[in-house]
Amino acid sequence: MPSVAELCTTTLTEAAALIKSKAVSPVELTQAMLDRIEAIDGTLHSYITVTADFALEQARAAEQEILAGTYRGPLHGIPIAVKDLCFTKGIRTTCASKILADWVPDHNATVMDKLYGAGAVLLGKLGMTEFALSGYHPSVEPPRNPWNPDRWPGASSSGSGAATAASLCFGSLGSDTGGSIRFPSAACGIVGIKQTYGRVSRYGVFPLGETLDHVGPMTRSVADAAVMLRAIAGFDPNDPTTRRESVRDYMDLIDNGVKALRIGVDEAYCTDGVETEVGQAVLATVKVLQDAGADIREVKVSGITDEVLDAWFTICAAEAAAAHADTYPARADDYGPTFRSFLEEGVKVSGADYVAAHIIRQGVCRMIDDLWQEVDLLLCPSMPSPPVPLSEFSPHAPLSRAAAGGLLRHTAPFDFSGSPTISVPCGFNADGLPLSLQLVGRHGEEGTVIQAGQAYEQATEWHTHRPPV
């Protein structure tokens, strides 16, 4: 068997099996992961706060429970980490900002209570862009991409992507308002699920855009993401957007395959405005899924225009301004340049502008709903390029409407609609940087996107690659 240190690079589900069989101790595994963080994260900056003492305390409790015959499931004793906008009682939650640099919540986010209830061990809080937009506060060291530190790690869940890819946790939580689970998952070569809007509670997760925000898992395999999603999903009386619906055990569905599943592909949507290496890699996944039994159908993704992406900017900026009304403009100078400029845009949005943007949003939702009359899933890129050089993506530049539109074409429409998505590695470009496939499904059908993602993953070997850290 590999050493405990070597086990850090395995998948969550592989480590869980060893813990369940008592072949590995949660304490040993947690200490090994903490040692790895100390050795590696000084250059990656994926963590804002490492909760070493708390993690070891949780690991010891998990070990005692398991030895006594109480095993809670595949997260029991597993070291994970979360984006630093999830409230953690007694542990600072900064949103990578100056505004909240020393803030310590007096209660947990619902997702934290659910992870703790499943027996997970919290290694710490992960780096992110300021308040989950696109840029960093000047006082914060941006996380680095473990595949190449000079390349963009994705945003806004950049620390979640970097830490998970570099095996500095077995899985993490990110949030997604316009693509912030999918971009770092794609850029860092991992799996990310943006679940149906309302499937996971956002109570105790600092908002960017209330009607757009999603919270979901980021992991090194589809099965790992299924385990984490099952743990955090479900109704929460504290979040009025959650639904009173039972949550399936996604591991019961994961190996159902794609036989007879109708998967829609719009070649133009996969290639227009998309770098050639990305488009080719995504279209190459069609044959893999077809060989696995999928019914591939040509569809047209119409209506995703510059006007639509501009509407996302209007809605998100206005909702961000509402979320920060207590501190902006009162503490405007304490915000970094990127987020401050976004709030400046948000306070300018009129009620009429906001309503007009929502009317455009509803048109997108209808277009996506029309697709589900023809197919079960939509296949497209997770983002339009490999991770770009950091020299082309300033950590402090304002987010322009034009720049947002070019990046968000394959992501923001599915935040508008609240559709579940999964991002799965689908290759590497000539520079050895990861590429990513996105599968989109109907509301409530996380199980379908998971089983399709699993079918692709098991037919390929991209998910087995680890960055050179």
C-alpha positions as CSV (number, residue, x, y, z in Angstrom):
1,M,0.0,0.0,0.0
2,P,1.3,3.5,-0.7
3,S,2.5,5.6,2.2
4,V,0.1,7.9,4.0
5,A,1.9,10.8,2.4
6,E,1.4,9.3,-1.0
7,L,-2.3,8.7,-0.3
8,C,-2.8,12.5,-0.3
9,T,-2.8,12.4,-4.1
10,T,-5.5,9.6,-4.4
11,T,-9.2,10.3,-4.7
12,L,-11.6,11.0,-1.9
13,T,-13.4,7.7,-2.5
14,E,-10.2,5.7,-2.5
15,A,-9.1,7.3,0.8
16,A,-12.6,6.7,2.3
17,A,-12.4,3.0,1.6
18,L,-9.1,2.8,3.4
19,I,-10.5,4.7,6.4
20,K,-13.6,2.6,6.5
21,S,-11.5,-0.6,6.6
22,K,-9.3,0.9,9.3
23,A,-6.2,0.5,7.0
24,V,-5.6,4.2,7.4
25,S,-6.2,6.5,10.4
26,P,-8.0,9.8,9.9
27,V,-5.4,11.4,12.2
28,E,-2.5,10.0,10.0
29,L,-4.2,11.2,6.8
30,T,-5.0,14.6,8.2
31,Q,-1.5,15.1,9.5
32,A,0.0,14.1,6.2
33,M,-2.3,16.6,4.4
34,L,-1.3,19.3,6.8
35,D,2.4,18.5,6.2
36,R,1.8,18.6,2.4
37,I,0.1,22.0,2.8
38,E,3.0,23.3,4.7
39,A,5.5,22.0,2.2
40,I,3.7,23.1,-1.0
41,D,1.3,25.9,-0.4
42,G,3.9,28.6,0.2
43,T,4.2,28.9,-3.5
44,L,0.5,28.2,-4.5
45,H,-1.2,30.4,-1.9
46,S,-4.4,28.3,-2.1
47,Y,-5.2,28.6,1.6
48,I,-6.1,31.8,3.4
49,T,-6.4,30.1,6.8
50,V,-5.2,26.6,7.8
51,T,-7.1,25.2,10.7
52,A,-4.5,22.6,11.8
53,D,-5.5,22.3,15.5
54,F,-9.2,22.1,14.7
55,A,-8.6,19.6,11.9
56,L,-6.6,17.3,14.1
57,E,-9.3,17.5,16.8
58,Q,-11.9,16.5,14.3
59,A,-9.7,13.7,12.9
60,R,-9.2,12.3,16.4
61,A,-13.0,12.4,17.1
62,A,-13.6,10.6,13.7
63,E,-11.0,8.0,14.5
64,Q,-12.6,7.2,17.9
65,E,-16.0,6.9,16.3
66,I,-14.8,4.6,13.6
67,L,-12.9,2.4,16.0
68,A,-16.0,2.2,18.1
69,G,-18.0,0.9,15.1
70,T,-19.8,4.1,14.2
71,Y,-19.0,4.9,10.5
72,R,-21.0,7.9,9.1
73,G,-20.1,7.3,5.4
74,P,-17.5,8.2,2.8
75,L,-16.7,11.7,4.2
76,H,-16.0,10.4,7.7
77,G,-12.5,11.4,8.6
78,I,-11.8,12.9,5.2
79,P,-9.8,16.1,5.1
80,I,-11.5,18.8,3.0
81,A,-11.4,22.6,2.6
82,V,-13.9,25.3,1.7
83,K,-13.9,28.6,-0.1
84,D,-13.5,31.5,2.3
85,L,-17.0,32.8,1.9
86,C,-18.6,29.9,3.8
87,F,-19.3,31.0,7.3
88,T,-17.4,28.9,9.9
89,K,-18.2,29.4,13.5
90,G,-15.1,30.5,15.5
91,I,-12.9,30.6,12.3
92,R,-12.4,33.8,10.4
93,T,-14.2,34.2,7.1
94,T,-12.6,36.9,5.0
95,C,-14.0,36.6,1.4
96,A,-10.4,37.5,0.6
97,S,-11.2,41.1,1.4
98,K,-10.0,44.0,3.7
99,I,-13.7,44.6,4.7
100,L,-13.9,41.2,6.4
101,A,-10.2,40.6,7.1
102,D,-10.7,39.8,10.8
103,W,-14.4,38.7,10.8
104,V,-15.2,35.6,12.8
105,P,-18.8,34.3,12.3
106,D,-20.9,33.1,15.3
107,H,-22.6,30.4,13.3
108,N,-21.9,28.0,10.5
109,A,-23.1,28.0,6.9
110,T,-25.6,25.2,6.4
111,V,-23.2,23.4,4.1
112,M,-20.6,23.4,6.9
113,D,-23.0,21.8,9.3
114,K,-23.8,19.2,6.7
115,L,-20.1,18.5,6.1
116,Y,-19.4,18.2,9.8
117,G,-22.5,16.0,10.2
118,A,-21.0,13.7,7.6
119,G,-17.8,13.5,9.6
120,A,-15.6,15.6,7.3
121,V,-12.4,17.2,8.6
122,L,-11.9,20.9,7.9
123,L,-8.3,21.7,6.9
124,G,-9.0,25.4,6.3
125,K,-10.4,28.2,4.3
126,L,-9.4,28.6,0.6
127,G,-8.3,31.6,-1.4
128,M,-10.6,33.4,-3.8
129,T,-11.1,36.6,-5.7
130,E,-12.4,39.5,-3.6
131,F,-16.1,38.8,-2.7
132,A,-16.2,36.2,-5.5
133,L,-15.9,38.4,-8.6
134,S,-12.8,38.4,-10.8
135,G,-10.0,40.4,-9.1
136,Y,-8.1,40.3,-5.9
137,H,-7.7,42.8,-3.1
138,P,-4.1,44.2,-3.2
139,S,-3.5,42.9,0.3
140,V,-4.3,39.3,-0.8
141,E,-1.8,36.9,-2.5
142,P,-3.7,35.4,-5.5
143,P,-3.7,31.6,-5.6
144,R,-1.5,30.0,-8.4
145,N,-2.3,27.4,-10.9
146,P,-0.4,24.2,-9.9
147,W,0.0,23.2,-13.6
148,N,1.9,26.4,-14.3
149,P,2.1,29.3,-11.8
150,D,2.2,31.8,-14.6
151,R,-1.2,30.8,-15.8
152,W,-4.7,31.8,-14.6
153,P,-6.1,29.4,-12.0
154,G,-9.7,30.4,-12.8
155,A,-12.0,32.6,-10.7
156,S,-13.5,33.1,-8.4
157,S,-13.0,29.7,-6.6
158,S,-9.3,29.9,-7.5
159,G,-8.0,28.5,-4.2
160,S,-10.5,25.6,-4.3
161,G,-9.3,24.7,-7.8
162,A,-5.6,25.0,-6.9
163,A,-5.8,23.1,-3.6
164,T,-7.9,20.3,-5.0
165,A,-5.7,19.8,-8.1
166,A,-2.5,20.0,-6.0
167,S,-3.8,17.4,-3.6
168,L,-3.9,19.8,-0.7
169,C,-7.3,18.5,0.3
170,F,-9.5,15.6,-1.0
171,G,-12.2,17.9,-2.1
172,S,-13.4,21.4,-1.7
173,L,-16.4,23.7,-2.0
174,G,-16.6,26.5,-4.5
175,S,-19.4,28.9,-5.5
176,D,-20.6,29.8,-9.0
177,T,-22.5,32.9,-10.0
178,G,-21.2,33.2,-13.6
179,G,-18.7,30.4,-13.9
180,S,-16.7,30.4,-10.6
181,I,-16.8,26.6,-10.1
182,R,-16.4,25.8,-13.7
183,F,-13.5,28.1,-14.6
184,P,-11.1,26.9,-11.8
185,S,-12.2,23.3,-12.4
186,A,-11.3,23.7,-16.1
187,A,-8.1,25.7,-15.5
188,C,-6.8,23.3,-12.8
189,G,-7.9,20.0,-14.4
190,I,-10.5,18.8,-11.9
191,V,-14.2,18.0,-11.6
192,G,-16.7,20.6,-10.6
193,I,-20.5,20.4,-10.1
194,K,-22.7,23.4,-10.2
195,Q,-26.0,21.9,-9.0
196,T,-29.5,23.0,-9.7
197,Y,-30.3,26.4,-8.2
198,G,-31.8,25.7,-4.8
199,R,-30.5,22.1,-4.5
200,V,-27.8,23.3,-2.0
201,S,-28.5,25.9,0.7
202,R,-26.7,29.2,0.4
203,Y,-27.5,30.2,4.0
204,G,-24.3,31.4,5.6
205,V,-22.5,31.8,2.3
206,F,-21.7,35.4,1.5
207,P,-23.6,36.4,-1.6
208,L,-22.3,37.9,-4.9
209,G,-25.6,37.7,-6.8
210,E,-28.5,36.3,-4.7
211,T,-30.6,35.0,-7.7
212,L,-27.5,33.5,-9.4
213,D,-25.3,32.0,-6.6
214,H,-24.7,28.3,-6.4
215,V,-22.5,26.3,-4.0
216,G,-21.0,23.0,-5.2
217,P,-18.1,20.5,-4.9
218,M,-14.8,20.5,-6.6
219,T,-12.9,17.2,-6.6
220,R,-10.4,15.0,-8.4
221,S,-13.0,12.5,-9.7
222,V,-16.7,12.4,-10.5
223,A,-17.4,9.9,-7.8
224,D,-15.8,12.2,-5.2
225,A,-18.0,15.1,-6.4
226,A,-21.1,12.9,-6.1
227,V,-20.2,12.0,-2.5
228,M,-19.7,15.7,-1.5
229,L,-22.9,16.8,-3.3
230,R,-25.0,14.2,-1.6
231,A,-23.7,15.4,1.8
232,I,-24.5,19.1,1.2
233,A,-27.7,18.9,-0.8
234,G,-31.2,19.2,0.6
235,F,-33.9,21.5,2.0
236,D,-33.0,24.2,4.5
237,P,-35.6,26.3,6.2
238,N,-33.0,29.1,6.4
239,D,-32.8,29.4,2.6
240,P,-36.1,30.0,0.9
241,T,-34.7,29.0,-2.5
242,T,-34.2,25.4,-1.4
243,R,-36.8,22.8,-2.3
244,R,-38.6,20.2,-0.2
245,E,-37.4,17.4,-2.4
246,S,-35.6,14.2,-1.4
247,V,-32.0,13.9,-2.4
248,R,-30.8,10.7,-4.2
249,D,-27.7,9.0,-3.3
250,Y,-25.8,9.8,-6.5
251,M,-23.5,6.9,-6.0
252,D,-26.5,4.7,-6.7
253,L,-26.8,6.3,-10.1
254,I,-23.2,6.9,-11.0
255,D,-22.5,3.8,-13.0
256,N,-25.7,3.8,-15.0
257,G,-23.8,4.9,-18.1
258,V,-25.1,6.9,-21.0
259,K,-26.8,4.2,-23.1
260,A,-29.7,5.8,-24.9
261,L,-29.1,9.2,-23.2
262,R,-29.8,11.9,-25.8
263,I,-26.8,14.3,-25.7
264,G,-27.1,17.5,-27.7
265,V,-24.2,19.1,-29.5
266,D,-24.1,22.4,-31.3
267,E,-20.8,22.5,-33.1
268,A,-20.9,26.2,-33.5
269,Y,-21.4,26.7,-29.8
270,C,-18.4,24.5,-29.2
271,T,-16.1,26.4,-31.6
272,D,-17.2,30.0,-32.2
273,G,-15.2,32.3,-29.9
274,V,-13.5,29.2,-28.6
275,E,-9.7,28.5,-29.0
276,T,-9.1,25.7,-31.5
277,E,-7.4,23.3,-29.0
278,V,-10.4,23.6,-26.7
279,G,-13.0,23.2,-29.4
280,Q,-11.2,20.1,-30.9
281,A,-10.9,18.5,-27.5
282,V,-14.5,19.0,-26.6
283,L,-15.8,17.8,-29.9
284,A,-13.5,14.7,-29.6
285,T,-15.5,13.7,-26.5
286,V,-18.6,13.2,-28.7
287,K,-17.2,9.9,-30.1
288,V,-16.2,8.7,-26.6
289,L,-19.7,9.2,-25.4
290,Q,-21.2,7.8,-28.6
291,D,-19.1,4.6,-28.3
292,A,-20.4,4.3,-24.7
293,G,-23.9,4.2,-26.0
294,A,-25.1,7.8,-26.0
295,D,-27.5,9.0,-28.7
296,I,-25.7,12.1,-30.0
297,R,-28.0,14.7,-31.6
298,E,-27.4,18.0,-33.4
299,V,-29.0,20.9,-31.7
300,K,-28.9,24.7,-32.0
301,V,-28.1,26.8,-29.0
302,S,-29.7,30.1,-30.0
303,G,-30.2,33.3,-28.2
304,I,-26.9,33.5,-26.3
305,T,-25.9,37.0,-27.5
306,D,-23.9,39.9,-26.3
307,E,-27.2,41.4,-25.0
308,V,-27.7,38.3,-22.9
309,L,-24.3,38.4,-21.3
310,D,-24.7,42.1,-20.7
311,A,-27.9,41.3,-18.8
312,W,-25.9,39.0,-16.6
313,F,-23.5,41.8,-15.8
314,T,-26.4,44.2,-15.0
315,I,-28.2,41.7,-12.7
316,C,-25.0,40.5,-10.9
317,A,-23.7,44.1,-10.4
318,A,-27.1,45.3,-9.0
319,E,-27.4,42.3,-6.6
320,A,-23.8,42.7,-5.5
321,A,-24.5,46.4,-4.7
322,A,-27.5,45.3,-2.6
323,A,-25.4,42.7,-0.7
324,H,-22.8,45.4,0.1
325,A,-25.2,48.3,0.9
326,D,-23.9,48.5,4.5
327,T,-20.3,49.0,3.5
328,Y,-20.5,50.6,0.0
329,P,-20.1,53.5,-0.5
330,A,-19.4,54.1,3.2
331,R,-16.1,52.1,3.1
332,A,-15.4,52.4,-0.6
333,D,-11.7,52.8,-0.1
334,D,-11.4,49.5,1.7
335,Y,-12.4,47.6,-1.5
336,G,-9.9,46.6,-4.1
337,P,-10.1,48.2,-7.5
338,T,-11.9,45.4,-9.3
339,F,-14.7,44.9,-6.9
340,R,-15.1,48.6,-6.2
341,S,-15.6,49.3,-9.9
342,F,-18.2,46.5,-10.0
343,L,-20.1,48.1,-7.1
344,E,-19.9,51.5,-8.8
345,E,-21.7,49.9,-11.8
346,G,-24.2,48.2,-9.6
347,V,-25.4,51.3,-7.8
348,K,-26.1,52.9,-11.2
349,V,-28.5,50.2,-12.3
350,S,-32.0,51.5,-12.3
351,G,-35.1,49.4,-11.5
352,A,-36.1,49.5,-15.2
353,D,-32.6,48.3,-16.2
354,Y,-32.8,45.4,-13.7
355,V,-36.3,44.4,-14.9
356,A,-35.2,44.6,-18.5
357,A,-32.2,42.3,-17.8
358,H,-34.5,39.8,-16.1
359,I,-36.8,39.8,-19.1
360,I,-33.8,38.8,-21.2
361,R,-32.9,36.2,-18.6
362,Q,-36.3,34.7,-18.9
363,G,-35.8,34.3,-22.7
364,V,-32.6,32.4,-22.1
365,C,-34.4,30.1,-19.6
366,R,-37.0,29.4,-22.3
367,M,-34.4,28.6,-24.9
368,I,-32.7,26.2,-22.6
369,D,-36.0,24.6,-21.6
370,D,-36.7,24.1,-25.3
371,L,-33.5,22.1,-25.6
372,W,-34.8,19.6,-23.1
373,Q,-37.7,18.8,-25.4
374,E,-35.1,17.4,-27.8
375,V,-32.2,16.0,-25.6
376,D,-31.4,15.0,-22.0
377,L,-28.0,16.7,-21.8
378,L,-26.1,19.5,-23.6
379,L,-22.3,19.1,-24.3
380,C,-20.1,22.2,-24.6
381,P,-16.8,23.7,-23.3
382,S,-16.4,24.7,-19.6
383,M,-14.5,27.7,-20.7
384,P,-13.4,29.0,-24.1
385,S,-9.6,28.8,-23.7
386,P,-6.9,27.0,-21.8
387,P,-5.8,29.0,-18.7
388,V,-4.5,32.2,-20.1
389,P,-1.1,33.8,-19.1
390,L,-1.5,35.9,-15.9
391,S,0.0,38.8,-18.0
392,E,-3.3,38.9,-19.9
393,F,-5.5,38.7,-16.8
394,S,-4.6,41.5,-14.3
395,P,-5.6,40.6,-10.7
396,H,-6.6,44.2,-10.1
397,A,-8.2,45.3,-13.4
398,P,-11.9,46.4,-13.5
399,L,-14.3,43.7,-15.0
400,S,-15.6,45.2,-18.2
401,R,-18.9,44.2,-19.7
402,A,-17.1,43.2,-22.9
403,A,-14.5,41.1,-21.1
404,A,-17.2,39.4,-19.0
405,G,-19.2,38.5,-22.1
406,G,-16.4,36.8,-23.9
407,L,-15.6,34.6,-20.9
408,L,-19.1,33.8,-19.7
409,R,-20.7,32.6,-22.9
410,H,-20.7,28.9,-21.9
411,T,-21.3,29.4,-18.2
412,A,-23.6,32.4,-17.3
413,P,-26.6,31.1,-19.3
414,F,-26.8,28.1,-17.0
415,D,-26.6,30.4,-13.9
416,F,-29.5,32.3,-15.4
417,S,-31.4,29.1,-15.8
418,G,-30.1,27.4,-12.6
419,S,-29.4,24.2,-14.6
420,P,-27.1,21.5,-13.1
421,T,-23.7,21.2,-14.8
422,I,-20.6,19.1,-14.4
423,S,-17.1,20.0,-15.7
424,V,-14.8,17.1,-16.4
425,P,-11.1,17.1,-17.7
426,C,-11.0,16.2,-21.4
427,G,-7.3,16.6,-22.3
428,F,-4.3,18.9,-22.4
429,N,-3.1,21.4,-24.9
430,A,0.3,21.6,-26.5
431,D,1.6,23.4,-23.4
432,G,0.4,20.7,-21.0
433,L,-2.5,22.8,-19.7
434,P,-5.8,21.1,-18.9
435,L,-8.9,21.3,-21.0
436,S,-12.5,20.7,-19.9
437,L,-15.8,19.4,-21.0
438,Q,-19.1,20.7,-19.6
439,L,-22.3,18.7,-19.5
440,V,-25.6,20.5,-18.7
441,G,-28.8,18.9,-17.6
442,R,-32.4,19.6,-16.7
443,H,-33.4,21.0,-13.3
444,G,-33.1,18.4,-10.6
445,E,-31.2,15.9,-12.7
446,E,-27.8,16.1,-11.1
447,G,-27.8,12.3,-11.2
448,T,-27.9,12.4,-15.0
449,V,-25.0,14.8,-15.4
450,I,-23.1,12.8,-12.9
451,Q,-23.6,9.4,-14.6
452,A,-22.6,11.0,-18.0
453,G,-19.6,12.6,-16.5
454,Q,-18.6,9.3,-14.9
455,A,-19.1,7.4,-18.2
456,Y,-16.7,9.8,-19.9
457,E,-14.2,9.8,-17.1
458,Q,-14.1,6.0,-16.9
459,A,-13.5,5.8,-20.7
460,T,-10.5,8.1,-20.6
461,E,-7.5,8.7,-18.3
462,W,-7.4,12.5,-18.1
463,H,-8.5,12.6,-14.5
464,T,-5.6,10.5,-13.4
465,H,-3.0,13.2,-14.2
466,R,-1.6,15.3,-11.4
467,P,0.1,18.6,-11.7
468,P,3.9,18.8,-11.2
469,V,4.0,20.1,-7.7
